Amino acid sequence: MEKGLTAFLNIKTVLNEPFLLELSNALFTASCSWLVYLASLPEEVDSEETMKMIRQLPLATKPNRQLSYIPEFIIENITDYLTFLG
């Protein structure tokens, strides 16, 4: 019964908001970009806000300490969304 209700509510949500996946994709893409940006920042942050491309993994330097302040549920939400898409 619970599985059927979950499927029904999911379908109802998608029908009520046709751009749900597009908007969710934009949100999670921005979240991932922000996390990568935080991971690639050097410890001494300049006043200039520029995003640098990560050329190779693992990172050559130690990740920024600010990354440890991010709540775990953000990563969990991203992985749950990717699982949902699969």
C-alpha positions in Angstrom: 0.0 0.0 0.0 2.8 2.4 0.9 4.7 1.8 -2.3 1.6 2.4 -4.4 0.9 5.6 -2.5 4.5 6.8 -3.0 4.3 6.1 -6.8 0.9 7.9 -7.0 2.2 11.0 -5.2 5.4 11.0 -7.3 3.4 11.0 -10.5 1.0 13.6 -9.2 3.9 15.9 -8.3 5.5 15.5 -11.8 2.1 16.2 -13.5 1.6 19.3 -11.3 5.1 20.7 -12.0 6.3 19.7 -15.5 9.7 21.4 -15.0 10.5 19.6 -11.8 13.4 17.5 -13.2 14.8 20.5 -15.1 14.7 22.7 -12.0 16.1 19.9 -9.7 18.9 19.3 -12.2 19.8 23.0 -12.2 19.8 23.0 -8.3 22.0 20.0 -8.0 24.3 21.1 -10.8 24.8 24.4 -8.9 25.3 22.6 -5.6 28.0 20.3 -7.1 29.7 23.2 -8.8 29.8 25.1 -5.5 31.2 22.1 -3.6 33.9 21.6 -6.2 34.7 25.4 -6.0 35.0 25.1 -2.2 37.2 22.0 -2.5 39.6 23.7 -4.9 40.0 27.0 -3.0 43.4 27.5 -1.4 43.5 28.1 2.3 44.5 31.7 1.8 41.4 33.1 0.0 42.0 36.1 -2.2 39.5 38.9 -2.4 38.9 37.9 -6.0 36.1 35.5 -6.5 37.0 33.3 -9.5 36.2 29.7 -10.2 39.1 27.6 -11.3 38.8 24.4 -13.3 40.1 21.3 -11.6 42.5 19.8 -14.1 43.1 16.5 -12.3 42.0 14.4 -9.4 43.1 13.8 -6.7 43.7 17.4 -5.8 47.3 18.5 -5.7 46.7 20.6 -2.5 44.9 19.8 0.6 41.1 20.7 0.4 39.9 23.9 1.9 38.8 23.7 5.6 35.5 25.4 4.6 34.4 22.2 2.9 34.1 20.5 6.3 31.5 23.0 7.4 29.0 21.8 4.7 26.2 19.6 6.2 26.2 16.0 5.1 22.6 16.1 3.9 23.6 18.1 0.9 25.7 15.2 -0.4 23.0 12.8 0.6 20.4 14.8 -1.4 22.7 14.8 -4.5 23.2 11.0 -4.3 19.5 10.4 -3.7 18.7 12.5 -6.7 21.2 10.7 -8.9 19.7 7.4 -7.7 16.2 8.6 -8.5 17.3 9.5 -12.0 18.7 6.1 -12.5 
